[in-house]
């Protein structure tokens, strides 16, 4: 009942106005390549300083929630992830747009993001303290195994072309090793280039591989628009009850995965989306359609991504441990209002915290508002002639790369990876293993080396802890299951040879 009272009290005119402002800014920033929730929160931190604490936190929360969704729009319609959180959206969302089902794709990603966000927010409301105690038990080795869950998904994503997939992943790992060594502090593979002294920046690499390569693809294609003709955008953004029922289990499972992964520091949306995508693929009756416009594939990553938002705030509010970079900025929002994570936050400042929870839940409904009623407007992008659309996308990509660090070098970098991505597509190399390995490679290396050093090379002390064994078992299952059929076939052949 206390929470319901807070809900009634918190939604006055001022708070609703700032909730609308935050939600609108979040969607716009999320949809623009190169910008993200981190950008919005960084911009609004000084603005919220003069607001009431609950108003300021509601604004920041709305930006965080809707920006995580905003990148889905451009990922689905023009194969350009607005944020790094939207990487997995391009695998099945854009193929649906090419088939003329862009409206339906927006409807799926909108409803799934809403369900994931609601479950993540409710988890934050009801089970934050007990779940945060589990997150504290994650040491370097457990974090390494968690990251490995995302990395071994490479095997599943590249099963149809294993060699090319592994080569793509190896290139991603190699790129992730460029820059300062996270353990020794020495620089490696930078070749004296100051701009990559601390590593290749994420935005130019990701935007180059996906967005700029797509620009080159559009230039070389013969058709005038993304869709085949002006009447190709069929379907509706409003899904039937049958559609919702068919995706419900997938959405709920992915939302739970996203919430749990969000609680684990440094895991993030890439791991959550990757695990959800792989599980959905293996439980689907037609796994061969994933990556070619499968609706379940789009739904699961949308639900997982938005559930991470609520999950990442669990360790932040209870222990002061940011789950990702955006929640670290959110911690700054708490501190400037004189709020500090811990038990007192839920007792002494309960009205502010529960006001934040109410704002996060309300922000999820803005996802529905912007997604469902804005879809007809967004879909017009796919009918813009290429002569107009290509320069606009290219300009946003280059400016987005530049805005990350304000270095001209990043504009050259995005073009380089655009060329690499274009020729990888032409040679039928999957870019998914590259991106996963690049995003997760450095963190997995650091956590592995840190665990070994802390245990002083005592491997038994690492392996035989209960949490480690559970995580290791999950990793082995994820690693073996894609090739389990091949292993069984090989075993039968060997059995026939030996017992003839």
MIZADREN-302811 format. One line per 5 residues: their letters; for each residue x, y negated, z of N, C-alpha, C. Coordinates in steps of 0.1 Angstrom, whole numbers. Example, Ala and Ser with C-alpha at 12.3 -4.5 7.8 and 13.67 -1.06 7.14 Angstrom:
<recs>
AS> 132/57/78/123/45/78/132/33/78 | 128/22/71/137/11/71/129/0/79;
</recs>
This chain:
<recs>
XXXXX> 8/12/0/0/0/0/9/-13/0 | 20/-12/7/29/-24/7/33/-28/-7 | 36/-18/-15/40/-21/-29/29/-27/-37 | 17/-22/-35/5/-28/-42/3/-43/-38 | 5/-45/-25/4/-59/-20/15/-68/-26;
XXXXX> 27/-63/-27/38/-70/-34/34/-73/-49 | 28/-63/-55/24/-64/-69/15/-76/-71 | 5/-77/-62/-5/-88/-62/2/-101/-60 | 11/-102/-50/17/-115/-46/27/-120/-56 | 34/-110/-63/45/-114/-71/41/-120/-84;
XXXXX> 29/-116/-89/25/-121/-103/17/-134/-102 | 24/-144/-98/18/-158/-99/22/-164/-112 | 18/-176/-115/20/-182/-128/35/-183/-132 | 43/-187/-122/57/-189/-125/64/-176/-128 | 61/-166/-120/68/-153/-123/64/-147/-136;
XXXXX> 51/-148/-140/46/-143/-152/52/-151/-164 | 54/-164/-162/60/-172/-173/74/-168/-175 | 82/-166/-165/96/-162/-166/97/-147/-171 | 88/-139/-167/87/-125/-172/86/-125/-187 | 77/-134/-192/74/-135/-207/87/-140/-214;
XXXXX> 93/-150/-208/106/-156/-214/117/-145/-214 | 118/-138/-203/129/-128/-203/126/-116/-212 | 114/-112/-213/110/-101/-223/112/-105/-237 | 108/-117/-241/110/-122/-254/125/-123/-258 | 133/-129/-249/147/-131/-251/154/-117/-253;
XXXXX> 150/-108/-245/155/-94/-245/153/-87/-258 | 141/-88/-263/138/-81/-276/146/-87/-287 | 146/-101/-288/154/-108/-298/168/-104/-298 | 175/-105/-286/189/-102/-285/192/-88/-288 | 183/-79/-284/185/-65/-286/185/-61/-301;
XXXXX> 176/-69/-309/175/-66/-323/186/-72/-331 | 193/-82/-326/204/-88/-334/216/-80/-332 | 222/-75/-343/234/-67/-341/245/-75/-335 | 252/-69/-325/263/-75/-318/259/-81/-304 | 246/-84/-302/241/-89/-290/234/-78/-282;
XXXXX> 232/-80/-269/226/-69/-261/221/-75/-248 | 216/-66/-239/211/-70/-226/222/-77/-218 | 235/-72/-220/246/-79/-213/247/-93/-216 | 245/-96/-229/246/-110/-234/235/-118/-228 | 223/-113/-228/212/-121/-222/213/-123/-207;
XXXXX> 217/-113/-200/219/-115/-185/230/-124/-182 | 241/-124/-190/252/-133/-188/248/-148/-190 | 239/-150/-201/235/-163/-204/225/-168/-193 | 216/-159/-188/206/-164/-179/210/-164/-164 | 222/-158/-161/226/-158/-147/227/-172/-141;
XXXXX> 234/-182/-148/234/-195/-142/220/-202/-142 | 211/-198/-151/198/-204/-152/190/-200/-140 | 191/-187/-137/183/-181/-126/187/-186/-112 | 199/-192/-111/204/-196/-98/195/-206/-91 | 188/-214/-99/179/-224/-93/165/-219/-91;
XXXXX> 162/-207/-95/149/-201/-93/148/-194/-80 | 136/-190/-76/134/-182/-64/140/-168/-67 | 146/-162/-57/153/-149/-59/144/-139/-67 | 131/-137/-63/123/-127/-69/120/-131/-84 | 119/-144/-87/117/-149/-100/129/-146/-109;
XXXXX> 141/-150/-103/153/-148/-111/155/-133/-114 | 153/-124/-104/156/-110/-107/145/-104/-116 | 133/-109/-116/123/-104/-126/127/-108/-140 | 132/-120/-141/137/-124/-155/148/-116/-160 | 158/-113/-151/170/-105/-155/165/-91/-158;
XXXXX> 156/-86/-150/151/-72/-152/143/-71/-165 | 135/-81/-169/128/-81/-182/138/-81/-193 | 148/-89/-193/158/-89/-203/165/-75/-205 | 168/-69/-194/175/-56/-194/166/-46/-200 | 153/-45/-197/144/-35/-202/141/-37/-217;
XXXXX> 138/-49/-221/133/-51/-235/145/-51/-245 | 157/-56/-240/169/-55/-249/173/-41/-252 | 171/-32/-243/174/-18/-245/165/-12/-256 | 152/-18/-257/143/-14/-267/145/-21/-281 | 149/-34/-280/150/-42/-292/159/-37/-303;
XXXXX> 170/-30/-299/179/-25/-308/173/-14/-317 | 162/-7/-311/156/4/-319/150/-1/-332 | 145/-14/-332/138/-19/-343/147/-19/-356 | 158/-26/-354/167/-27/-366/174/-13/-369 | 176/-5/-359/182/9/-361/172/17/-370;
XXXXX> 159/16/-367/149/24/-375/147/18/-389 | 146/5/-390/142/-1/-403/154/-3/-412 | 165/-7/-408/176/-10/-417/189/-3/-413 | 188/8/-405/200/16/-402/211/8/-395 | 207/-2/-388/217/-11/-381/214/-11/-366;
XXXXX> 221/-4/-358/218/-4/-344/220/-18/-338 | 209/-24/-333/211/-37/-327/220/-37/-315 | 220/-26/-307/230/-24/-296/236/-10/-297 | 246/-8/-289/253/5/-289/243/16/-283 | 233/11/-276/223/21/-270/215/27/-281;
XXXXX> 214/21/-292/205/25/-303/211/34/-313 | 223/39/-310/231/47/-320/223/59/-326 | 217/66/-316/210/79/-320/197/76/-328 | 192/63/-327/180/60/-334/181/62/-349 | 193/59/-354/195/59/-369/194/73/-375;
XXXXX> 196/83/-367/197/97/-372/183/101/-378 | 172/98/-371/159/102/-376/150/91/-379 | 153/79/-373/144/67/-376/145/62/-390 | 158/60/-394/160/54/-408/155/64/-419 | 158/77/-418/152/86/-428/137/85/-429;
XXXXX> 130/83/-417/116/81/-418/112/69/-426 | 120/58/-424/117/46/-431/119/48/-446 | 130/55/-450/132/58/-464/121/66/-470 | 114/74/-462/102/81/-467/90/73/-467 | 91/60/-463/79/51/-463/71/52/-450;
XXXXX> 78/58/-439/71/60/-426/77/51/-416 | 81/39/-420/87/29/-410/78/25/-399 | 65/23/-402/55/19/-392/53/30/-382 | 52/42/-387/51/53/-378/63/55/-369 | 75/53/-375/87/54/-367/88/44/-356;
XXXXX> 83/31/-359/83/21/-348/73/25/-338 | 62/30/-342/52/35/-332/57/46/-323 | 65/55/-328/70/66/-320/81/61/-311 | 90/53/-316/101/48/-307/95/38/-296 | 84/31/-299/78/22/-290/71/30/-278;
XXXXX> 63/39/-282/56/47/-272/66/55/-263 | 75/61/-269/85/69/-262/94/61/-253 | 98/49/-258/105/40/-249/97/35/-237 | 84/33/-239/75/29/-229/74/40/-218 | 72/52/-222/71/64/-213/84/65/-205;
XXXXX> 95/65/-212/108/66/-206/111/55/-196 | 107/43/-200/109/32/-191/101/32/-178 | 88/37/-180/79/38/-168/84/49/-159 | 89/60/-164/94/71/-155/107/66/-148 | 115/59/-155/128/54/-149/125/44/-138;
XXXXX> 115/36/-141/111/25/-130/105/32/-118 | 96/42/-120/90/49/-109/100/57/-101 | 110/62/-108/121/69/-101/128/60/-92 | 131/48/-98/138/37/-90/130/34/-78 | 116/33/-79/108/29/-68/107/40/-57;
XXXXX> 105/52/-61/102/63/-51/114/71/-47 | 124/74/-55/134/83/-51/148/77/-52 | 149/64/-51/162/58/-52/172/63/-41 | 169/62/-28/178/66/-18/183/80/-19 | 174/90/-20/180/104/-20/188/107/-33;
XXXXX> 184/101/-45/192/104/-57/206/97/-56 | 206/85/-50/219/78/-49/229/86/-40 | 224/94/-30/234/102/-22/240/113/-31 | 233/118/-41/239/128/-50/250/121/-59 | 247/109/-63/257/102/-72/270/99/-65;
XXXXX> 269/98/-51/282/95/-44/291/107/-44 | 286/119/-46/293/132/-46/301/134/-59 | 299/125/-69/305/126/-82/319/120/-81 | 330/129/-81/343/124/-81/348/124/-96 | 361/122/-98/366/121/-112/363/134/-120;
XXXXX> 365/146/-113/363/158/-121/348/160/-125 | 339/156/-116/325/157/-119/321/147/-130 | 327/135/-130/325/125/-140/330/130/-153 | 342/137/-153/347/143/-165/338/153/-171 | 332/162/-163/323/172/-168/310/166/-173;
XXXXX> 306/155/-167/294/149/-172/296/143/-186 | 308/137/-187/311/131/-200/313/142/-211 | 318/154/-206/320/165/-215/307/170/-221 | 296/168/-213/283/172/-218/280/165/-231 | 283/152/-231/281/144/-243/290/148/-254;
XXXXX> 303/151/-251/313/155/-261/310/168/-268 | 306/178/-260/303/191/-266/291/191/-275 | 283/181/-274/272/180/-283/277/178/-297 | 289/174/-299/295/172/-312/294/186/-320 | 296/197/-312/295/210/-319/281/212/-324;
XXXXX> 271/209/-317/257/210/-321/254/201/-333 | 259/189/-333/256/180/-343/263/183/-356 | 274/191/-356/282/194/-368/281/208/-371 | 272/216/-366/271/230/-369/270/233/-384 | 263/225/-391/261/228/-406/274/226/-413;
XXXXX> 283/217/-408/296/215/-415/306/213/-404 | 309/225/-397/318/225/-385/331/218/-387 | 338/222/-398/351/216/-401/351/201/-402 | 341/196/-410/340/182/-413/336/175/-400 | 327/181/-392/323/175/-379/335/174/-370;
XXXXX> 343/184/-369/354/184/-360/365/174/-364 | 367/173/-377/376/163/-383/371/148/-379 | 358/147/-381/352/134/-378/354/130/-363 | 351/140/-354/353/139/-340/368/136/-336 | 377/143/-343/391/141/-340/395/127/-343;
XXXXX> 390/121/-354/393/108/-358/387/98/-347 | 376/101/-342/370/93/-332/378/93/-319 | 383/105/-315/391/106/-303/404/98/-305 | 410/99/-317/423/92/-320/421/77/-318 | 410/72/-324/407/58/-323/404/54/-308;
XXXXX> 399/62/-300/396/59/-286/409/58/-278 | 420/64/-283/432/64/-275/440/52/-277 | 436/43/-287/444/31/-290/442/21/-278 | 453/15/-274/452/5/-264/460/9/-251 | 456/2/-240/463/4/-227/459/18/-221;
XXXXX> 469/25/-217/467/38/-210/460/35/-197 | 448/41/-195/441/39/-182/448/43/-170 | 458/51/-171/465/56/-159/478/49/-157 | 486/49/-167/500/43/-166/501/28/-168 | 491/23/-176/491/9/-179/499/5/-191;
XXXXX> 506/15/-197/514/13/-209/505/12/-222 | 510/5/-232/502/4/-244/506/15/-254 | 496/20/-261/499/31/-271/492/29/-284 | 498/32/-295/491/32/-308/486/19/-312 | 491/8/-307/486/-5/-311/494/-12/-322;
XXXXX> 506/-6/-324/515/-10/-335/518/-25/-335 | 519/-30/-323/523/-44/-321/512/-54/-324 | 500/-50/-327/488/-59/-330/482/-63/-317 | 483/-76/-314/478/-81/-301/463/-79/-299 | 455/-80/-310/441/-79/-309/436/-66/-305;
XXXXX> 444/-55/-306/440/-42/-302/449/-37/-290 | 455/-47/-283/464/-43/-272/456/-35/-262 | 444/-38/-259/436/-31/-249/426/-22/-255 | 427/-18/-268/419/-8/-274/410/-14/-285 | 404/-6/-293/395/-10/-304/382/-14/-297;
XXXXX> 377/-26/-300/364/-30/-294/352/-21/-300 | 342/-19/-292/331/-10/-296/323/-16/-307 | 319/-28/-306/309/-34/-315/314/-34/-329 | 326/-39/-333/331/-39/-347/332/-24/-352 | 336/-15/-344/337/-1/-349/323/5/-352;
XXXXX> 314/3/-342/300/9/-344/293/2/-355 | 293/-11/-355/286/-19/-366/292/-16/-380 | 305/-15/-380/312/-12/-393/308/2/-398 | 308/12/-389/305/26/-394/291/27/-398 | 281/21/-391/267/23/-394/261/12/-403;
XXXXX> 264/-1/-399/257/-12/-405/264/-16/-418 | 277/-19/-418/284/-24/-430/284/-13/-440 | 286/0/-436/286/11/-445/273/12/-452 | 262/9/-445/249/9/-451/247/-3/-460 | 253/-14/-458/253/-26/-467/259/-21/-480;
XXXXX> 271/-15/-479/277/-10/-492/269/0/-499 | 262/8/-491/253/18/-497/241/11/-505 | 236/1/-498/225/-6/-505/229/-13/-517 | 241/-18/-517/247/-25/-529/248/-16/-541 | 253/-3/-538/255/6/-549/243/14/-554;
XXXXX> 232/14/-545/220/20/-550/212/12/-560 | 205/19/-568/198/13/-579/185/6/-575 | 178/11/-565/165/5/-561/167/-9/-556 | 156/-16/-557/156/-31/-553/154/-33/-538 | 147/-23/-531/144/-25/-517/148/-12/-509;
XXXXX> 147/-13/-496/149/-1/-488/139/10/-491 | 126/6/-491/116/16/-494/114/16/-509 | 108/27/-514/107/29/-528/99/18/-536 | 88/14/-530/80/4/-536/72/-4/-525 | 65/-14/-528/58/-22/-519/47/-15/-511;
XXXXX> 42/-4/-517/31/3/-511/36/15/-503 | 49/17/-501/54/29/-495/53/29/-480 | 51/18/-474/50/18/-459/36/23/-454 | 34/36/-454/21/42/-451/21/45/-436 | 10/49/-431/9/54/-417/5/42/-408;
XXXXX> 4/45/-395/0/35/-386/10/35/-374 | 12/24/-367/20/23/-355/13/29/-343 | -1/30/-344/-9/36/-334/-10/51/-336 | -5/58/-326/-4/73/-328/-17/79/-323 | -21/91/-328/-33/98/-324/-30/105/-311;
XXXXX> -41/110/-304/-39/118/-292/-31/130/-295 | -33/136/-306/-26/148/-310/-11/146/-311 | -7/134/-316/7/130/-317/13/129/-303 | 5/122/-295/10/119/-281/12/133/-274 | 2/142/-276/3/155/-269/15/163/-274;
XXXXX> 18/162/-287/29/170/-292/42/165/-288 | 43/152/-284/56/146/-280/57/145/-265 | 46/148/-257/46/145/-243/57/153/-235 | 58/166/-237/68/173/-230/82/169/-233 | 85/166/-246/98/161/-251/101/147/-244;
XXXXX> 91/139/-244/93/125/-238/96/126/-223 | 88/134/-216/89/136/-201/103/142/-198 | 107/152/-205/120/159/-203/131/149/-205 | 131/142/-216/141/132/-220/142/121/-210 | 130/116/-205/130/105/-195/136/110/-182;
XXXXX> 134/122/-178/140/127/-166/155/128/-168 | 160/133/-179/174/134/-182/180/120/-182 | 173/110/-189/179/97/-189/180/90/-175 | 170/93/-167/170/88/-153/182/94/-145 | 184/107/-146/194/113/-138/208/109/-143;
XXXXX> 210/108/-157/223/104/-162/225/90/-159 | 215/81/-159/216/67/-156/221/65/-142 | 218/74/-133/222/73/-119/237/75/-117 | 243/84/-126/257/88/-125/265/76/-131 | 274/70/-123/282/59/-128/290/63/-141;
XXXXX> 291/54/-150/299/55/-162/294/66/-172 | 283/72/-170/277/82/-180/270/74/-191 | 260/67/-188/254/58/-198/244/64/-208 | 239/56/-217/229/59/-226/234/69/-237 | 247/69/-241/252/78/-251/251/92/-246;
XXXXX> 255/95/-234/254/109/-228/239/113/-227 | 231/104/-222/217/107/-220/210/110/-233 | 212/101/-243/206/104/-256/211/116/-263 | 224/119/-261/230/130/-267/225/143/-262 | 224/144/-248/219/156/-242/204/158/-246;
XXXXX> 196/148/-245/182/149/-248/180/153/-263 | 188/148/-272/187/151/-286/191/165/-288 | 201/170/-282/206/184/-284/195/194/-279 | 190/191/-267/180/200/-261/167/200/-270 | 163/188/-274/151/188/-283/153/195/-296;
XXXXX> 166/195/-301/169/202/-314/168/217/-312 | 173/221/-300/174/236/-298/160/242/-294 | 151/234/-289/138/239/-286/128/236/-297 | 132/230/-307/123/226/-318/122/238/-328 | 110/241/-333/108/253/-343/115/250/-356;
XXXXX> 118/237/-359/125/234/-372/138/225/-369 | 148/231/-362/160/223/-359/167/218/-371 | 165/224/-383/173/220/-394/168/206/-399 | 156/201/-395/151/188/-399/156/177/-391 | 163/180/-380/169/169/-371/180/162/-379;
XXXXX> 180/149/-379/189/141/-387/184/138/-400 | 172/143/-403/165/140/-416/152/134/-415 | 149/129/-403/136/122/-401/126/130/-392 | 132/137/-383/123/145/-373/118/136/-363 | 105/136/-361/98/127/-351/102/130/-337;
XXXXX> 104/143/-334/108/146/-320/122/141/-317 | 131/141/-327/144/136/-325/144/121/-322 | 136/114/-329/135/99/-326/128/97/-312 | 118/105/-309/111/103/-296/120/105/-284 | 128/116/-285/135/120/-273/146/110/-269;
XXXXX> 153/104/-280/164/95/-277/158/81/-272 | 146/78/-277/139/65/-273/136/66/-258 | 130/78/-254/126/79/-240/138/80/-231 | 149/87/-235/161/88/-227/168/74/-225 | 169/67/-236/176/54/-235/169/44/-225;
XXXXX> 156/43/-226/149/33/-217/148/39/-202 | 149/52/-200/149/57/-187/162/54/-180 | 173/53/-188/186/50/-182/186/37/-174 | 177/27/-179/177/14/-172/173/15/-158 | 162/22/-155/158/24/-141/168/32/-133;
XXXXX> 174/43/-140/183/51/-133/196/44/-129 | 201/35/-138/213/28/-135/212/18/-124 | 200/14/-120/198/5/-109/197/12/-96 | 196/25/-96/195/33/-83/208/32/-75 | 219/35/-81/232/34/-73/235/19/-70;
XXXXX> 231/10/-79/234/-4/-77/227/-9/-65 | 214/-7/-64/206/-13/-53/209/-6/-40 | 212/7/-40/214/14/-27/228/15/-22 | 238/15/-32/252/17/-28/261/5/-33 | 255/-3/-42/264/-13/-48/273/-8/-59;
XXXXX> 270/4/-64/278/9/-75/270/7/-88 | 276/-1/-97/269/-3/-110/270/10/-119 | 258/14/-125/258/25/-133/264/23/-147 | 264/10/-152/270/7/-165/274/-8/-164 | 279/-13/-176/283/-27/-176/272/-37/-174;
XXXXX> 260/-34/-179/249/-43/-178/244/-44/-163 | 244/-32/-156/240/-33/-142/251/-39/-134 | 263/-39/-139/274/-47/-131/271/-62/-132 | 266/-67/-143/262/-81/-144/250/-83/-135 | 241/-73/-135/229/-74/-126/233/-76/-112;
XXXXX> 244/-69/-108/249/-71/-94/252/-85/-91 | 258/-92/-102/261/-106/-100/248/-114/-97 | 237/-110/-104/224/-117/-101/220/-115/-87 | 222/-104/-81/218/-102/-67/227/-110/-58 | 240/-110/-61/249/-117/-52/247/-132/-52;
XXXXX> 244/-138/-63/242/-153/-64/230/-157/-56 | 221/-148/-54/209/-151/-46/210/-146/-31 | 223/-143/-27/225/-139/-13/220/-125/-10 | 218/-117/-19/213/-103/-17/225/-93/-19 | 226/-83/-10/236/-74/-10/231/-60/-10;
XXXXX> 235/-51/-19/230/-37/-19/231/-30/-6 | 222/-20/-3/223/-12/9/210/-11/16 | 210/-5/28/197/-3/35/190/-16/38 | 197/-26/41/191/-39/45/183/-45/34 | 187/-42/21/181/-47/10/166/-42/9;
XXXXX> 164/-30/14/150/-24/13/142/-27/26 | 149/-33/36/142/-37/48/140/-52/50 | 151/-59/51/151/-73/53/146/-80/41 | 150/-76/29/146/-83/17/136/-74/8 | 127/-67/15/118/-58/8/109/-65/-2;
XXXXX> 105/-77/2/95/-84/-7/102/-87/-20 | 115/-90/-20/122/-93/-32/125/-81/-41 | 129/-70/-34/132/-58/-41/119/-52/-47 | 109/-51/-40/96/-46/-46/90/-55/-56 | 93/-68/-55/89/-77/-66/97/-74/-79;
XXXXX> 110/-71/-77/118/-67/-89/112/-54/-95 | 109/-44/-86/103/-32/-92/90/-34/-99 | 82/-43/-94/70/-47/-101/73/-53/-114 | 83/-62/-115/87/-68/-127/92/-59/-137 | 100/-49/-133/105/-39/-142/93/-30/-148;
XXXXX> 84/-27/-140/72/-19/-145/64/-28/-155 | 62/-40/-151/54/-49/-160/61/-52/-173 | 75/-52/-173/83/-54/-185/81/-43/-195 | 78/-31/-190/76/-19/-199/64/-22/-208 | 54/-29/-203/42/-32/-211/45/-42/-222;
XXXXX> 55/-50/-221/59/-59/-231/65/-51/-243 | 71/-39/-240/76/-31/-251/65/-27/-260 | 53/-23/-254/42/-19/-262/37/-32/-269 | 36/-43/-263/31/-55/-269/39/-59/-281 | 53/-60/-279/61/-64/-290/62/-53/-301;
XXXXX> 62/-40/-297/64/-30/-307/51/-27/-315 | 40/-26/-308/28/-22/-316/22/-34/-324 | 22/-46/-318/16/-57/-326/26/-64/-334 | 39/-62/-332/49/-68/-341/53/-60/-352 | 49/-47/-352/54/-37/-362/51/-41/-376;
XXXXX> 38/-46/-379/36/-50/-393/45/-61/-398 | 49/-70/-389/59/-81/-392/73/-75/-395 | 77/-66/-385/90/-60/-387/91/-52/-400 | 81/-45/-403/81/-36/-415/83/-43/-428 | 80/-56/-428/82/-64/-440/97/-65/-444;
XXXXX> 105/-63/-434/120/-64/-437/124/-54/-447 | 117/-42/-447/121/-31/-457/116/-35/-471 | 108/-45/-472/103/-48/-486/110/-61/-491 | 119/-66/-483/127/-78/-488/137/-73/-499 | 138/-80/-510/147/-76/-521/161/-75/-515;
XXXXX> 169/-65/-521/183/-63/-516/191/-76/-518 | 189/-83/-528/197/-95/-531/196/-105/-519 | 185/-105/-512/183/-114/-500/187/-106/-487 | 183/-94/-486/185/-86/-473/199/-83/-471 | 207/-79/-481/221/-75/-479/229/-86/-473;
XXXXX> 229/-98/-479/237/-109/-473/233/-113/-458 | 220/-111/-455/216/-114/-442/221/-104/-432 | 220/-91/-435/225/-80/-426/240/-82/-425 | 247/-84/-436/261/-85/-436/266/-97/-427 | 259/-108/-428/262/-120/-420/260/-117/-405;
XXXXX> 249/-111/-402/246/-108/-388/256/-98/-382 | 260/-89/-390/270/-79/-386/284/-85/-383 | 288/-94/-392/301/-100/-391/301/-110/-379 | 290/-118/-378/289/-127/-367/288/-119/-353 | 281/-108/-354/279/-100/-341/293/-95/-337;
XXXXX> 301/-90/-347/314/-85/-343/323/-97/-338 | 322/-109/-343/330/-120/-339/325/-125/-325 | 312/-124/-322/307/-129/-309/312/-121/-297 | 316/-109/-300/320/-100/-288/333/-106/-281 | 343/-110/-289/355/-115/-283/360/-128/-289;
XXXXX> 352/-133/-299/356/-145/-306/370/-145/-313 | 372/-133/-319/385/-131/-326/382/-129/-341 | 389/-136/-350/387/-134/-364/391/-119/-368 | 400/-114/-360/405/-100/-363/393/-90/-363 | 384/-92/-355/372/-83/-354/364/-83/-367;
XXXXX> 364/-94/-374/357/-95/-386/363/-86/-397 | 377/-86/-397/384/-77/-406/382/-63/-402 | 381/-60/-388/380/-47/-383/366/-41/-387 | 356/-49/-387/343/-44/-390/342/-40/-405 | 349/-48/-413/350/-45/-428/357/-32/-430;
XXXXX> 368/-30/-423/376/-18/-424/368/-5/-421 | 361/-6/-410/354/6/-406/341/7/-414 | 337/-4/-420/326/-2/-430/330/6/-442 | 342/3/-447/347/11/-458/349/25/-455 | 355/28/-443/357/41/-438/343/49/-437;
XXXXX> 333/42/-431/320/48/-429/314/51/-443 | 315/42/-452/309/44/-466/315/56/-472 | 328/58/-472/334/69/-478/332/82/-471 | 330/81/-457/327/93/-450/313/98/-454 | 303/89/-456/290/93/-460/291/99/-474;
XXXXX> 299/93/-483/300/98/-497/306/112/-497 | 315/115/-488/322/128/-487/314/138/-478 | 302/133/-473/293/141/-465/299/145/-451 | 307/135/-446/312/137/-432/302/130/-423 | 297/137/-412/288/131/-403/295/120/-394;
XXXXX> 289/109/-393/294/98/-384/291/100/-370 | 281/108/-367/277/111/-353/289/116/-344 | 296/126/-348/307/131/-340/318/121/-338 | 320/112/-348/330/102/-347/326/92/-336 | 314/88/-336/309/78/-327/309/83/-312;
XXXXX> 304/95/-311/303/102/-298/318/103/-292 | 327/108/-300/341/110/-295/347/96/-292 | 344/86/-300/350/73/-298/345/67/-285 | 332/68/-283/326/61/-271/330/68/-258 | 330/82/-259/332/89/-246/347/94/-245;
XXXXX> 355/93/-255/368/99/-254/377/93/-244 | 378/80/-243/387/73/-234/383/76/-219 | 370/75/-216/366/78/-203/368/92/-198 | 366/102/-208/368/116/-204/383/118/-201 | 392/112/-209/406/114/-207/411/109/-194;
XXXXX> 406/97/-190/410/90/-178/405/98/-166 | 392/103/-166/386/110/-155/393/123/-153 | 397/130/-164/404/143/-163/418/141/-157 | 425/132/-162/439/129/-156/438/125/-142 | 428/117/-139/427/112/-125/424/124/-115;
XXXXX> 415/132/-120/411/144/-112/423/153/-109 | 431/156/-120/443/164/-118/453/158/-108 | 454/145/-109/464/138/-101/459/138/-86 | 446/136/-84/441/135/-70/442/149/-64 | 440/160/-72/440/173/-66/454/179/-66;
XXXXX> 464/171/-71/478/175/-71/480/189/-78 | 473/190/-89/473/201/-98/468/214/-91 | 460/213/-80/454/224/-73/441/227/-80 | 441/235/-91/429/237/-99/418/244/-91 | 421/253/-82/411/260/-74/403/250/-66;
XXXXX> 409/240/-61/402/229/-53/392/221/-62 | 395/221/-75/386/214/-84/374/222/-88 | 377/234/-93/367/243/-100/357/248/-90 | 360/251/-78/351/259/-70/343/251/-60 | 341/239/-63/331/231/-56/317/233/-62;
XXXXX> 307/234/-54/293/237/-59/289/228/-71 | 290/215/-69/286/206/-79/294/208/-92 | 307/211/-91/316/213/-102/312/225/-110 | 308/236/-102/304/249/-109/291/247/-117 | 282/240/-111/269/237/-118/271/230/-131;
XXXXX> 279/219/-130/282/211/-142/290/219/-152 | 300/227/-148/308/235/-157/299/245/-164 | 290/251/-157/281/261/-163/272/254/-174 | 267/242/-171/259/235/-181/267/232/-193 | 280/227/-191/289/224/-203/291/237/-211;
XXXXX> 294/248/-205/296/261/-212/284/264/-220 | 272/263/-214/260/266/-222/258/257/-234 | 261/244/-232/260/235/-243/270/238/-254 | 281/243/-250/292/246/-259/290/259/-267 | 284/269/-261/283/282/-267/270/283/-274;
XXXXX> 259/277/-270/246/280/-276/245/277/-291 | 252/266/-296/250/264/-311/256/275/-319 | 266/282/-314/273/293/-321/270/307/-316 | 259/307/-307/256/320/-301/252/330/-311 | 244/326/-321/240/335/-331/252/341/-339;
XXXXX> 262/332/-342/274/337/-349/282/347/-341 | 282/344/-327/289/353/-318/283/367/-318 | 269/367/-317/262/380/-317/264/388/-330 | 264/381/-341/266/387/-354/280/393/-355 | 290/385/-350/304/390/-350/305/402/-341;
XXXXX> 299/402/-329/299/413/-320/294/426/-326 | 282/424/-333/276/436/-340/285/442/-350 | 292/433/-358/301/438/-368/313/445/-362 | 318/440/-351/329/446/-344/325/460/-338 | 313/460/-333/308/473/-328/306/484/-339;
XXXXX> 302/479/-350/300/489/-362/314/494/-366 | 324/485/-366/337/489/-370/344/499/-360 | 342/496/-347/348/504/-337/342/518/-335 | 329/519/-337/321/531/-334/316/538/-347 | 323/535/-358/319/543/-370/323/557/-370;
</recs>
